[in-house]
Amino acid sequence: MRHHNSNRKFGRSKGQRKALLEGLMTSLIRDERIITTEAKAKEVRPHMEKMITRARNNTLANNRLIAARLGNQKTATKKLVGEIAPKYADRSGGYTRITKLPQRAGDASPMAVIEFV
């Protein structure tokens, strides 16, 4: 039984899942809008929301924690803290939007767009 196992596995090991989430978050910060599967978009959303909430309070500890969660990518960290987070200074959550798209042609996976509001 899968009681209390709320995270999605994606058929990957823990390290591969962590790398996948880091890559999705970095791409979202870099491009501010990505097209991915619906399950991946739903999984990355809470992580991204928590990152933006941390980035709004610009302290050294928060910057280091954000950098660590993004795999120590300095450009993504700078963009999140310097450009993206100040836009949401007066907003109390709901920084991202998921919009469903038609199914992918090859394997009929439900697709979605995740973007900043």
PyMOL commands that set and color helices and strands:
alter all, ss='L'
color gray80, all
select helices_A, chain A and resi 14-31+38-56+60-69+74-88
alter helices_A, ss='H'
color red, helices_A
select strands_A, chain A and resi 33-37+96-100+111-116
alter strands_A, ss='S'
color yellow, strands_A
deselect
rebuild
show_as cartoon
